[in-house]
Amino acid sequence: MKERDFSIQESIKNDLKSKIVLLSGPRQVGKTTLSKNLITPYEYINFDTNIIEFFPTQN
């Protein structure tokens, strides 16, 4: 895998100390790679899947 230079990575790390950070953008530009490199271990949530899976309905 090609290693990328994320010039914004340190700024995002600082923001993560006190904020929620949303990475958004076009497909295949490195959002997932960047997010996985920011913090380890990590919990990865992909909102491309059916959002109902994350929020079950109540009876």
KAMO-V504195 format. One record per backbone hydrogen bond with DSSP energy under -1.0 kcal/mol. CO is the residue of the C=O (numbers start at 1). NH is the residue of the N-H. If there is no record, write none. Layout:
BEGIN
CO_NH + CO_NH
END
This chain:
BEGIN
6_9 + 8_12 + 9_13 + 10_14 + 11_15 + 12_16 + 15_18 + 15_19 + 30_34 + 31_35 + 32_36 + 33_37 + 34_38 + 46_49 + 50_53 + 51_54 + 51_55
END
